[in-house]
């Protein structure tokens, strides 16, 4: 389940400024502090780890060795099954880590929320400054933190540039931009306290992206090159899925010609890459808005965008 979490009919999400595509969550008029983000997004709950039991013949309870359930204490919902070494990292602990990354007063918390029953949480912060591509195409600088309470993923903090003209999230596969990944172990909190040092090169990494994005914008591509780029990105698999493959390719090529911001990038490698990001962020799973968010930031959409970046980078060389 990847839908937005709802408690008493209220979506567990906050945002600053323009409403997200699903028009859900609590709007804050002023940039949020971490504490405000936690409360407004409904993330001020605790998670505990309880021994897992099996029920036999509806009466006998038997402990399952080395297995534990993570439990949300305000709703008593089980969020996942984890191992003995798994250490719960509370939402407040994760957000305190994010404060250390962004610096006091430097970042603006723009959105935060929870998916499913609250097993996955995220917070997105806008950093000072921006990248100007080809003199007029603005890309804002963001950091995204995500955490899970079901054992499905590590704690992650990563660079997340967002193109203003189309609100595309530009997932990357550049050395150093993978960010911080921390396992849920007894030393996780200590690692969080030190992790901001690993992301201390944020400005330098964004300088690298400035250079790469502008090279992409200067790299002209022919129709044939663009088609080859899309074919490598969306390879043929089997006859059963061929129609879907062709439809996906056609849609990406269409977005390159007439998508949001196409006039700023048409005929360039930058335009081809952004056609993919627009497809994943605005077209893929468009009938299921929460699934769309999960895919674009954490799932198949993110992986497709990272592959698109890798392919585009290889074409620069």
C-alpha positions as CSV (number, residue, x, y, z in Angstrom):
1,X,0.0,0.0,0.0
2,X,1.4,3.4,-1.0
3,X,-1.6,5.7,-0.6
4,X,-1.4,8.7,1.6
5,X,-2.1,7.9,5.2
6,X,-5.4,9.1,6.6
7,X,-6.3,9.5,10.3
8,X,-9.9,10.5,11.1
9,X,-10.4,11.6,7.5
10,X,-7.4,13.8,7.5
11,X,-4.4,13.2,5.1
12,X,-1.1,12.9,6.9
13,X,0.7,15.6,4.9
14,X,1.7,19.2,5.1
15,X,2.8,21.6,2.3
16,X,3.9,25.2,1.9
17,X,2.8,27.3,-1.1
18,X,1.0,25.7,-4.1
19,X,-1.2,22.7,-3.4
20,X,0.2,19.4,-4.5
21,X,-1.4,17.6,-7.5
22,X,-3.8,15.6,-5.2
23,X,-4.9,18.8,-3.2
24,X,-4.6,16.9,0.1
25,X,-2.9,17.8,3.3
26,X,-2.5,20.9,5.6
27,X,-1.4,24.1,4.0
28,X,1.1,26.3,6.0
29,X,1.4,29.9,5.0
30,X,4.9,30.3,6.4
31,X,8.0,28.1,6.0
32,X,7.7,25.3,8.5
33,X,10.2,24.4,11.2
34,X,10.9,20.7,11.6
35,X,8.6,20.6,14.6
36,X,5.8,22.4,12.7
37,X,6.2,19.9,9.8
38,X,5.9,16.9,12.1
39,X,2.7,18.2,13.8
40,X,1.0,19.6,10.7
41,X,1.7,16.4,8.7
42,X,0.4,14.2,11.5
43,X,3.8,12.5,12.0
44,X,3.9,13.1,15.8
45,X,3.4,9.4,16.6
46,X,5.7,6.9,18.1
47,X,6.6,3.4,16.8
48,X,7.6,0.5,19.0
49,X,8.9,-3.0,18.4
50,X,7.0,-5.9,19.8
51,X,7.8,-9.7,19.8
52,X,5.9,-11.5,17.0
53,X,3.5,-14.3,18.0
54,X,1.8,-17.0,16.0
55,X,-1.7,-18.0,17.0
56,X,-2.3,-21.8,16.9
57,X,-5.8,-23.2,17.0
58,X,-7.2,-19.8,17.9
59,X,-6.0,-20.2,21.5
60,X,-2.3,-20.9,21.8
61,X,0.2,-18.1,21.3
62,X,3.7,-19.0,20.3
63,X,6.6,-16.5,20.0
64,X,8.2,-16.4,16.5
65,X,12.0,-16.4,17.2
66,X,14.0,-13.4,16.1
67,X,10.9,-11.7,14.5
68,X,9.2,-8.6,15.7
69,X,6.3,-6.4,14.7
70,X,6.7,-2.6,14.4
71,X,3.6,-1.0,16.0
72,X,2.2,2.5,15.7
73,X,1.2,3.4,19.2
74,X,-1.5,5.9,18.5
75,X,-3.5,3.6,16.2
76,X,-2.1,0.2,17.3
77,X,-1.6,-0.6,13.6
78,X,1.2,-3.1,12.7
79,X,3.5,-1.4,10.2
80,X,5.8,-4.3,9.4
81,X,7.8,-7.3,10.5
82,X,11.5,-6.8,11.2
83,X,14.4,-8.7,12.7
84,X,16.1,-8.6,16.1
85,X,18.7,-6.1,15.1
86,X,16.3,-3.6,13.6
87,X,16.1,-0.4,15.6
88,X,13.2,2.0,15.3
89,X,14.1,5.5,14.2
90,X,11.4,7.8,15.4
91,X,10.1,10.5,13.1
92,X,11.4,13.2,15.4
93,X,14.9,11.6,15.4
94,X,14.9,11.5,11.6
95,X,13.7,15.1,11.3
96,X,16.3,16.3,13.8
97,X,18.9,14.8,11.5
98,X,17.4,16.8,8.6
99,X,17.8,20.0,10.6
100,X,21.5,19.2,10.9
101,X,21.7,18.7,7.1
102,X,19.9,21.9,6.1
103,X,21.2,24.3,8.7
104,X,19.2,26.6,10.9
105,X,17.1,29.1,8.9
106,X,18.7,28.1,5.6
107,X,16.1,25.6,4.2
108,X,12.4,25.8,3.8
109,X,10.4,22.7,4.6
110,X,8.0,22.5,1.7
111,X,6.2,19.2,2.2
112,X,6.2,16.2,4.6
113,X,3.9,13.3,5.0
114,X,3.2,9.6,5.5
115,X,2.2,6.8,3.2
116,X,0.2,3.6,3.9
117,X,-0.5,3.2,7.6
118,X,2.4,5.5,8.4
119,X,5.1,2.9,7.6
120,X,6.9,5.3,5.2
121,X,7.5,9.0,5.9
122,X,9.2,11.8,4.0
123,X,10.2,15.5,4.3
124,X,11.3,17.7,1.4
125,X,13.3,20.9,2.0
126,X,14.2,23.7,-0.4
127,X,17.7,24.9,-0.2
128,X,19.0,28.4,-1.0
129,X,20.0,29.2,-4.6
130,X,19.1,27.6,-7.9
131,X,20.6,26.3,-11.1
132,X,20.0,28.3,-14.3
133,X,20.1,26.1,-17.4
134,X,20.8,27.8,-20.7
135,X,20.2,31.2,-19.1
136,X,16.5,30.9,-18.5
137,X,15.4,27.4,-17.3
138,X,15.4,27.4,-13.5
139,X,16.1,24.3,-11.4
140,X,15.6,24.7,-7.6
141,X,17.8,22.8,-5.1
142,X,16.1,20.4,-2.7
143,X,17.0,17.7,-0.2
144,X,14.6,14.8,0.4
145,X,14.6,12.6,3.5
146,X,12.6,9.4,3.6
147,X,12.4,6.7,6.3
148,X,10.4,3.5,6.8
149,X,9.0,1.7,9.8
150,X,8.4,-1.7,8.1
151,X,11.9,-2.8,7.3
152,X,11.5,-2.2,3.6
153,X,14.1,0.5,3.1
154,X,17.0,2.3,4.7
155,X,16.9,5.9,5.9
156,X,17.8,8.0,2.8
157,X,18.7,11.6,2.4
158,X,19.5,12.8,-1.2
159,X,19.7,15.7,-3.5
160,X,16.4,16.2,-5.4
161,X,16.5,19.1,-8.0
162,X,13.1,20.2,-9.2
163,X,12.6,22.0,-12.5
164,X,10.4,25.0,-11.9
165,X,8.7,25.3,-15.3
166,X,7.2,21.8,-15.1
167,X,7.7,20.8,-11.4
168,X,9.6,17.7,-12.6
169,X,11.7,15.9,-9.9
170,X,15.1,15.2,-11.5
171,X,16.3,11.9,-10.0
172,X,20.0,11.4,-10.5
173,X,22.6,8.8,-10.8
174,X,25.7,10.9,-10.3
175,X,28.6,9.8,-8.1
176,X,28.0,11.4,-4.7
177,X,24.3,12.3,-5.3
178,X,23.0,9.0,-4.0
179,X,23.1,10.8,-0.6
180,X,23.1,9.1,2.7
181,X,21.7,5.6,3.4
182,X,21.5,4.4,7.0
183,X,20.4,1.0,8.2
184,X,18.0,0.6,11.2
185,X,20.6,-0.7,13.6
186,X,21.5,0.2,17.2
187,X,24.0,2.7,15.9
188,X,21.6,4.4,13.5
189,X,21.0,7.4,15.7
190,X,24.7,8.0,16.1
191,X,25.1,7.7,12.3
192,X,22.4,10.2,11.8
193,X,24.2,12.7,14.0
194,X,27.3,12.4,11.8
195,X,25.6,12.1,8.4
196,X,25.4,15.8,7.8
197,X,29.2,15.6,7.3
198,X,28.7,13.2,4.4
199,X,26.4,15.7,2.7
200,X,28.6,18.6,3.5
201,X,29.5,18.6,-0.2
202,X,26.0,19.5,-1.2
203,X,27.0,22.8,-2.8
204,X,29.8,21.2,-4.7
205,X,27.5,18.5,-6.0
206,X,25.0,21.0,-7.2
207,X,27.8,22.8,-9.0
208,X,28.5,19.6,-10.8
209,X,24.9,19.3,-11.7
210,X,24.9,22.9,-13.0
211,X,27.7,22.0,-15.4
212,X,26.0,18.7,-16.5
213,X,22.5,20.2,-17.0
214,X,23.9,23.1,-19.1
215,X,26.0,20.6,-21.2
216,X,22.7,18.7,-21.8
217,X,21.0,21.9,-22.9
218,X,23.8,22.7,-25.4
219,X,23.8,19.1,-26.8
220,X,21.6,19.1,-29.9
221,X,20.0,15.8,-30.8
222,X,18.4,14.7,-34.0
223,X,15.1,12.9,-34.2
224,X,16.9,9.6,-34.8
225,X,19.1,10.1,-31.7
226,X,16.1,10.9,-29.6
227,X,14.3,7.8,-30.8
228,X,17.4,5.7,-30.0
229,X,17.6,7.3,-26.5
230,X,14.0,6.4,-25.8
231,X,14.4,2.8,-27.2
232,X,17.4,2.2,-24.9
233,X,15.5,3.6,-22.0
234,X,12.3,1.6,-22.7
235,X,13.6,-1.7,-24.3
236,X,11.3,-4.2,-25.8
237,X,10.6,-7.2,-23.5
238,X,8.0,-9.5,-25.0
239,X,5.1,-9.5,-27.5
240,X,2.5,-9.3,-24.7
241,X,3.9,-5.9,-23.4
242,X,4.9,-4.5,-26.8
243,X,1.9,-2.3,-27.1
244,X,2.5,-0.7,-23.7
245,X,6.2,-0.3,-24.6
246,X,5.3,1.5,-27.8
247,X,2.7,3.7,-26.1
248,X,5.2,4.7,-23.4
249,X,7.9,5.6,-26.0
250,X,5.4,7.6,-28.1
251,X,4.3,9.5,-25.1
252,X,7.8,10.5,-24.1
253,X,8.6,11.6,-27.6
254,X,5.3,13.6,-27.6
255,X,6.3,15.3,-24.3
256,X,9.6,16.3,-25.8
257,X,7.8,18.2,-28.6
258,X,4.9,19.7,-26.6
259,X,5.2,19.0,-22.9
260,X,5.6,21.6,-20.1
261,X,8.7,23.6,-20.7
262,X,9.3,22.0,-24.1
263,X,9.9,25.4,-25.7
264,X,12.9,25.9,-23.5
265,X,14.5,22.5,-24.3
266,X,13.1,21.0,-27.5
267,X,15.8,19.4,-29.8
268,X,18.3,19.0,-27.0
269,X,19.4,16.2,-24.7
270,X,18.1,18.3,-21.8
271,X,14.7,18.2,-23.5
272,X,14.8,14.5,-23.9
273,X,15.7,13.9,-20.3
274,X,13.0,16.2,-19.1
275,X,10.4,14.5,-21.3
276,X,11.1,11.3,-19.3
277,X,10.8,13.1,-15.9
278,X,7.5,14.7,-17.0
279,X,6.2,11.3,-18.0
280,X,7.1,9.7,-14.6
281,X,6.0,12.6,-12.5
282,X,2.8,13.7,-14.3
283,X,1.6,10.9,-16.6
284,X,2.5,7.6,-15.0
285,X,-0.1,6.4,-12.5
286,X,-2.0,9.6,-13.0
287,X,-5.3,7.9,-12.0
288,X,-3.8,7.1,-8.5
289,X,-2.2,10.2,-7.1
290,X,-0.6,8.7,-4.0
291,X,0.9,5.8,-6.0
292,X,2.1,8.5,-8.4
293,X,4.0,10.2,-5.6
294,X,5.5,7.0,-4.4
295,X,6.6,6.0,-7.9
296,X,8.2,9.4,-8.7
297,X,10.2,9.6,-5.5
298,X,10.8,6.1,-4.3
299,X,9.7,3.5,-6.9
300,X,9.7,2.6,-10.5
301,X,9.4,6.2,-11.7
302,X,12.5,7.2,-9.8
303,X,14.5,4.3,-11.2
304,X,13.4,5.2,-14.7
305,X,14.5,8.8,-14.2
306,X,17.9,7.7,-12.9
307,X,18.4,5.5,-15.9
308,X,17.4,8.4,-18.2
309,X,20.1,10.6,-16.5
310,X,22.7,7.9,-16.9
311,X,21.9,7.4,-20.6
312,X,21.9,11.2,-21.2
313,X,25.2,11.6,-19.4
314,X,26.8,8.8,-21.5
315,X,25.6,10.7,-24.7
316,X,27.5,13.8,-23.5
317,X,30.7,11.7,-23.6
